[in-house]
Amino acid sequence: MQKFGLIIVGDEILSGKRTDKHLGKIIELLNARGLSLSYADYVGDNPERITATLARAFASGDVVFSTGGIGATPDDHTRQCAARALGVELALHPEAAALIRERIEDTAREQNQPFEPERPDNVQRLQMGVFPLGATIIPNPYNKIPGFSCRTANGAAVHFVPGFPVMAWPMVEWVLEQQYRHLFHAAPQTEHSVLVYGAIEAALTPLMQQIEQQHPQVRVFSLPSVDHPVHGRHIELGVKGPTTAVPAAWEALRAMLHQFGANCGPELVRHL
């Protein structure tokens, strides 16, 4: 299965000045299409760390979304780090330049001012269209300032969008719909679990290991809770994996729990 990752860039997230909203939304956008997020990385505005994080993404063969740091102020490093991680030069993307000039003209018209593309601040805005060589653009329906995508020979693709949710989320959706529709619901996944009361994980571990050995397509998971407002102390124990493989693993798990003498509560089923 194609793996999807997420990189969230910005000191403001790590310092607590801003609360990250991207992780939950990207999970939602992927799950709605039968896809799932495999991992997420948070990184501050440190060029060395951003470069190293992007280098791992490009080497992974995965599809990765990167949010934040693609502006043109001194604390925006993502575009430069992407080029460094790829070992290529930066260059003004002609399509991006045209879109940025359109935005400048639109703004001048809205403010009843003359269109002055050579004014120093407008020339500086073109820096937002300076991407690694070979990049393709991601349209921005909010203000036309595009994001960009970079691909590598191993099949990896990193899609760079702004940190602003109002821009980033429609751009991520555009990428998914335009480039990965063939993956939607291609490998349905299911989770089937049950609440187990009064047990400890150490006692259940051999049972979990046996299920994974007998059903290698699925993974067993346990989520302990110590102060749930309804169910109190319990463990949510279950199996997850391809929809076709989960029923047999689930029946085996349920039979083992019965032999174990487990005190079981409600069952939960989740389809992806």
N, C-alpha and C positions, 0 to 999 in steps of 0.2 A: 504493500500500500504506500501511496505517496504520503510523505510526512510533511506537516505544516508547522512552522515555527514563528515566533514573534520576538522582535527586539524593540524595547521601549527605551528611548534615549532622552535624558534630561536631568540635570541637577535638581530641578524643581520637584521631581518625583521623589528622588532619594532623600531630599531635605525635608519633605513633608509640606512644602509650600503649595504644591498641587497634589491632588489625589488622582491616582491613575484610574482612568475609565476604560482604557483600551482593552485590557485583558478580558474582562467579562464580555465586552461587545464582540471581540474577535471570536471568542468561543461560541457566542450566540450565532454569529454570521456563518461560521463553519458548520455548526451542528444542524442548522436549518437546511443545509445542503448535503447532509449525510457525511460530513467531513469532521475531523477532530484536530485539536491542537496538541502537538506532541511535547512542546517545551516553550518556555518564555525566558528571555534574558532582560534584566534591567541594567542599564549602564549610564553613568553620569557623563557630563560634557568633558570627557578626558580623551583627547585624540588617540593616544596609544591604546587605551582600553576599547574604544569604539572600533579602531582598525583591527585589533585582535578578534573582537567579537564578530565583525563582518567577515574576516578571513575564515573563521570557522564555518560561518553560514555558507560562504561560497564553496567551501570544500565538502560540505555535507551532502550535496545532491538533493537538498530539500527545497520546498517553497517557503520562503520566509518573508514576512511583512516587517518593515522597520518604520517606526513612527518617531518623528521629531528630529530637529537639528538640521533641516534642509534649507533653512533660510539663508540670509546673506549678512548677518551680524557677526561680530567677532566670537560669540559663544556658540555659533552654529558650525559644526565640524563634519557632519555626516557625509556630505558630498565629497569633500576632500579625502576623508577616511575610506570611502568606498573605492575611490580611484587608487589609493595607496594599496588597499587590500587586493585589488585586481591587478596591480602593476601596470596601470595605463594612465594616460594623461587626462586632464580635464579640458573640456572645450564647450563653448557656447552652442547649445543645441538649436539648430535653425527653427524648428517647429516651436520649441519652447520660447525662443526669442520673439517669434511672431505673436504668440499668445500673450506674453508679458506686455508687449507694445499695445496690443488690443486692450488689455486691462488698463494701462496707463491712459490710453485715449478715452476709454469709457469713464474713468475717474475724472479726467479733465472736463468732459462733457457734463457729467453730473454736478460738478462744482462751478460750472460756467466759466471755466478757465481755458486758455489756449493750450493746444496739444504741443508740448515741447519735449520731444523724445531725447534731445541732446542735453537737456538740463542735467546737471551732475547727479541729482537724486534719482532721476529716471534712468540714467546710465547705470547707477549702482543697482537698481532693481533688476537689471538684466543678469546680475550675478546669480539670481535664483534659477536661471536656466543654464548654468554651467554644470554639466554632468560628466561623468566618466565616459570616455569614448566608447561608442557602441551601445549606449543606453537608449531605451525607447521611452516615450512619455506616457504618463498616466493622467488623463484629463481631470481637471478640478472643476466641478460644477458650481462651486461657491464663488470663486473669484478668478478663474481661468489660469492661475499660477500652477503649472503642472508639477506632479511628482514624476518619478522615473523608475524604470526597471532595468536590472542588469542580470545577464545570464552567463553561465559558464559551460564549458564543454561537457562537464560531468552531469548536466541536467539541472543544476541548482539555479534558482531564480530568486533574487531578492528584490522586493518591491518597496520603494521608498515613498512615504506619504508624510504630510505635515503632522505636527503634534496636536493640532486643533481637531477635536472630534467631529465638529460640523463639516470639516473638509475631509478628514481621514476616512471616516466610515463609508461615505458614498464612493470614495476612490477604491477602497478595499473591495467593496461590493462589485464595482465595475471590473476590477481585475478578475475576481472569481467568476463572474458571469461571462466575461469575454474570453478567458484563457483556460478555465478549469471546469467548464460545464460538463465535459466528458467524464469527469470524476464524480459528479454528484450522485449520491446514493448507489455508487457502483459496488460498494462492499458494505452492505448493511451490518451494523454492529448492535449487539444487545447486551444489557446488564440485567442479571436476575439475582436478587439478594433477599436476605431475610434478617430480621432483628433477632439476635440471640441474647437472652437475659442471663445474667449471673455467671457467665463464662469468662475465662481469661485467655488472651491471645496465645500465650505460651502453650496452653493445653490444646488449642485448636490448630497450632502450626503443623504438626504431623499430618493431620487431615488435609490441610490446604496443600501441602507438598505432594501428597498422594494424588489429589485431583489434578494438579498440573502435570504430574508424570503420566497419568493415564489419558489426559486430554490436552495434548501439547498445543492445540490451537487457541486455547483459552488461558486467561490469567485469573487467578483467585485474588480477591481483595478483602481486607478487613478494615473497617473504620470504627474505632472505639469512641464512645461518648461517655462522659462521666457525669454530666449534669443536664441532660436533655429535659426540657420542661414537661414533656408528656411521658416519655419512655424511661426517663432516669438513666441509670448506668446500664449500658448495653454495647454490643458489637454488631455493626451491620456487616454481615459476611455474605459474599457473593462471588459470582463468576461473570466475566465479560469477555467478549470476543465476537467472531463472526456469527451472525444470526443462526446459520445452519448448524454451528458447532455447540452453541450454548445449551440447548435443551438436554442433551445427553449428559453434559457436565453438571448441569443443575440437578438432574435426577440423582446422579451419583452423590453429589454434595448433600442433598436432602436425606438420602438414605443413610449416609455416614453420620449426619447430625442426629438422626433418630437412634442409631445404634449407640451414639455417644451419650444419649439421654439429655440432649440439649433442650432448654426451655425456649422455644421459638415463638416469636410474635409475628407481626405482619410481614408479608412478602412485598417486594418492590420490583417492578419491571420497567426498564427504560430502553427505548429504541433510539438509535442514531441513524 
